[in-house]
Amino acid sequence: MKVGRILSIVAFFSLYNILMFYLGWNGLIWLKAVFSFQHEALYWIAITIFSYAYILGRMVKPLNWLSVIGSVWFGVIQYGLLLFPVANLTVWLLGFSRVPDQAVIGMVGTATAIILVSIFGYGLYNAYSPVIRKYEVTIPKKSYIKKLRIAVASDMHFGKLSGVAHAKRLVKMIDRIKPDIILLPGDIIDDEPEHFQKKNMGAIMKQLHAPLGIYGVLGNHEYYGREIPTFLKEMKKVDIRILMDEVIQVGDSIYLLGRKDKTDSRRKSFQQLVNDSELDSSLPLIAMDHQPADLKEAQESGVDLIVSGHTHRGQMAPNHLITKRLFELDWGYLKKGQLHAFVSSGFGFWGPPLRIGSRSEVLEIVIEFKEEGLSNNE
């Protein structure tokens, strides 16, 4: 390992430990002020475990349950680091009043704790109460299907926290849409397929139905799990076809293009996929690409409609300010030339089961095909 990399790791964990101490110190001061808490040693052991629970759960197989605690702790870290400095400043300002310090710490700390609990309650509701967002677009191309209804669900992250109950919600919501085709643009599972298999979630996904079939692509988390062959077998069992840099014709009416994730540096470009497939350009071309990073290339390659996920719309505000800077379209709909681009905030979540400023969702996209030059009566 290079010296520079070692120094970077040391610097990261040094900063991380300082921040964890800051969060822990704030909590301890409040506990002492309100409850006269005395068990400091036990408290700091708990903070240390929480702080490293996710890493321990990922590295030590028998302790994988700790990754659930670690995932929730990520939410505490984010909103603690946003709220605690404001609380500290408030305590400092109120220190100039005649109110005793202990009373000030108690009042401000309790108010902060209530806000933090409220954020978690609201975030849990948004994460586990998905909505259907409907879009209607027109593509000026011929198709034997005059209208195509697509259900799109991305970023389910099925595993520990996005589990059986959430999978059942997905099936119910897609049943309500009654789609002609179902598209799953990546991150179907959360890294390894182990928990998907243990919970027999494939049996639930098997209940999904669409006349033209169910199709998906790889997301970055399928790569992170390093068990893509096992994942592909699980998807094949439940009749979900994963497109790996492929273009297929569906129902003699549309072309469906599916790219590998950007994580794979060897994946083909849109241009390569289109050129290699010798497509009939008069038919609609619909694409799935997990990360919405190549919209311009998709447009220039003649793609008519593309669905993506990955961004989670930041999942927890104000992270959406970052995703908006990273992607031309980080959520919602964009018309770019002939291209209709859709990016879903996702059905599941990564890390804490929280959504602030975003909502778990399924997209319902209704496409009307009209050849150019034809009126509505023709």
N, C-alpha and C positions, 0 to 999 in steps of 0.2 A: 504494500500500500504506500502510495506516495506521501511525502511529508505534508504537502499542501492539503491533501485530502484529510489526513489525520488532524491537522490544525483546524480545518473547517468543521469536522465532527466535534472536536473539543469545544470550539467556539459556540456551536449550536447548542450542545447540551449544557454548557455553562450558562448561556442566556436562558435556556429553558428552565433550568433549576432556579435561577434568580426569579423568574416570573412565577414559578410554582410556590416559591417561598413567599412572594408578595401576596398571592391569593390566600395561601394558608395563614399568613400573619393577620390579614384582615379578618378572616373567619374566627381566628383565635381571640383577637381583641374583642370582637362582638360577643362571643360566647362567655368570655370573662365578665364583661360588663352586664350582660343580661342574666346569665345563669350561674355566675361565680364559678365557672368551669376551672378545674384544677388538674385534669389528667393530660398534661401537655405532651408527655412522651408518647402515649397512645395516639394522641391526635396527630402528631407529626408522622408516626408510622402509617396511619391511615392515609394522610395526604401523599406520602411517598408511594404507597400502593396504588392509589387512584391515578397519580401522575404517570406511573409506568405500567398501568394495567393493560393498556392496549398492546404495548410492545411485548410484555410478558406473555399475554394471551396468544400472540402470533408466533412467538418463538418456542414456547414450551407447550406441547400438545395437551398434556393433562390439565393445563391451566387455561385452556382456550375460552372458558367461561369468563375469564377476566377481561377479554376483549370487549364484552358487552358493557362492563363497567367503564372501561376506557373510552368506548364510543360516546357514552353519556357524558363523561368527563370533558370531552372536547367541547361540548356545549357550555359547560361551566367555565372552561377556560376563556372561550370567546366573549361571553357576556359578562363574566367577572372582570376581564380586562377592560371592558367598556364602561361598566358601572362603578367599579371600585375607585378609580381615580376621581370620579365625580363625587362619590361619597366622601373620600378623603378631603377633597377641597371644601365640601360643605361643612364637615366637622371642623376644619381649620378656621373657616370664616365664623362659624357659630362659637368658636372658642373665645372670640372677642366679646361675647355677650356674658351675662351673669349666670347663665345656665351651667350647672356643674358638668365637668367633662364626661363623667360616666353616663349621665343622663343624655347628653348629646350623642355619644357613641351608640347608646342603646336605641335612641329614636331613629337616627340616620341608618344604623345597621339594620334595624327591623324593617324600615321602609325599603331598603335595598334588597333584603331577603324576600320581601313580598313581591317586589318587581321581578326578581329573578324567578321565583316560583310561578308567577303569572306568565312570564315569557315561555317557560317550559310547558305550562298547561296549554297555552295558545299554540305553541309550536307542535306539540303532540297532536292536537286536534287537526291542524293543517296537514300533518304528515299522514295521518291515518284516516282522513275523510276526503278522499279524492273527488274531483269533479270532472265532468265531460265538457270539453271546449269544442264548439262546432264551428267549422269554416266551410264556406262554399266558394268554389273557384270554377272558371271556365278555361278549358284548353282547346284552342282552335285546331283540332286534328280529328281525323276520322277514327271511329272505333265501333265495333259491333255492339258494345255496351254504351248506351247513350248517357247513362249516369253510373258512376262508380262510387260506392260508399266504402271508405277506408277507416278502420280503427287502428290507431297508432298508440303503442305503449312502450316507452323507453325507460331505461334505468330502474328496473324493478329491484335490482340488488337483492334478489331472493336469497335468504340465508337465515341468520339468527334473529334479527330484529324485524326484518321484512319477511314475515313467515307465512304460515298456513292461512291465517285469517285474512292477511292482506292479499294473498293469491286468490282466495275466494271472492274478495271484493273485485278483483280484476275481471274474473270470469263473469260476475253479475253485471258489471258495467258494460263490458263488451257485448254481452247478450242483449242489453237494452239498445245498443246501437244497431244491431242486426247487420253487420258489415258484409260486403261482398268479399273483402280480403282483409287480413290482419297483418300489420307490419310491426316488428319489434326491433327497433334500431339500436341494439347493443346494451351491454351491462344487464343482461337478463338475470345473472346470478352475481353474488357478491364474492368475487375471487374463486375459491375452490368450490366444486360441486358437492362436497361432503354433506353439508347441512341440507341442501336441496334434496339429496338422495335420502338422508336419514328421516326427514320429515315427509317423505313420499309426495313431494310437491308436484312431481311429474303427473301424478294421477289427477291433480286439480287442473293443471295446464292442459291435460288431455281433453278436458270438457270444452275447451275453446273450439269454435267451429265457424268456418266461413267457406262459402261455395268455391271460391277461387284459391283457397289455401291460406296457410299461415307461414310467414317468412321472417327471417331475422338476419342480423349481421353480428359480428363480434364487436364488443366494446373493449375499452382499455382494461377493465377488471377481469375479463376472461383471460387476457394475456397475463395479468398480475398473478392469477392463480396457477399458471403454468400447467394447466390440465385441460387444454383445449380438446384433445381427442376424447377424453371422458365426457366433457361438456357436449360435444357433437353427438356422441352416442345417446346421451340423455335426451337431447332435442329430437333425435331421430325416432326414439321410442314414442314420443308424444306428437309425432307428425308435424314438427316444426322444422322447416328446411332452412338451414343457415347458408346464406350465399357468401362464398369466399372469393371475392374478386370475380364475380360471375354476372353474366347477363342472360336472362331467360325470357321466353315469351309465355305469357299467362293468358289462357283462354282465347288465343288468336286475336286478342284485342289490344294488349299493352305489352311493353317490355318492362321488365323489372331488373334493376341493376343493384347489386349489393357489394360494397367495398369492405375489405378488411380494415381494421382500425388503424389510425395514424401511428399507433405504437409499433406497428410492423413497417419498418423502413423499406421493405421489399415489395410492398403492395403496389398494384398497378394504379396509374392515374386514370381519371375519367376519360381522357382522350384515348389512352391505350385500350381501355375496356370497350369504348364505343367503336373504335376503328377495327379492333380484332374481331368484333362480333358481326360486322357487315349488316347493320340494322336497316330496316325499312324506315326511313326518316319521316314517312307520312303517319306512322303509328306513334302514339304517346310513349314517352320514356320516363319512368318513375324510378327514383333512386333512393337508396338508404346509405347513409354515411354517419357513423356514430358521432363524430365530432364535426361541428359545423364550420370547419376551417377552410374549405375549398369551394365556397359558393361561386366565386368568379369562374373558376375552372369548370364547375358543373354547368354554369350558364353557357360558357363558350363551347362546351362539348355537346350542346343540344339537349341537355336534360330539361324536361318540362316541369317536373315537380320533385322535390327532395325533402325527406324527413330525417331529422337528426335529434339527438338528445345531448347527453354528457354534461351540460352546463349546470343543471339543476336550478337554473336562474339564481345561482349563488347559494341556494338552499336556505342560508341564514343571513338576513340583512345585517350589516351593509355589504355583504360579499358580492351582491349583484352589481355593485359599482366596479368591481374587478372584472367580472365576466363581461360586462358591457364594453370594457376597454379591450378585452382579449379577442372578442368575436364581433364581426360585422352584425350578426344577428345572434343574440344570446338567448332569446325567448320570443315566441310568438310567430308572426308572419311577415314575410318580406317579398315583394314582387321585384324581380331583378331581370329586366328584359323579358324574355319568354318564361323565365324560371319562377315558379312558385316555391318559396322556401319556408319550411316550418321547423321550428325548434321547440321541443317539448321540455318542460321543467322536470319531467320524469314522474313515474308512478311511485317509485320507492324513495330511498334516501341513502346517503353514505354517512357513516359515523353516527352521530346522535340522531335519534328518531324525531327530529325537529325541523319545522319549516317556518321561517319568519320572513315575510315578504315574498313568499312563494307558496304554491299549493300543489300537492300531488294531483296528477291529472291524466286523463286519457283524451287523445285527440280524435274527433270525428271529422273527417274531411270528405266532403261530397264534391265530386268532379263531374261537371257536365261537359261532354265532348261535342263541339260544333265545328264542322269543317268551314274554313274561311270561304266567304262568298255565298253561303247559304243563309236564307232568312229563317225565322222561327217556324214559318208555315211550310217550309220545304222538307 
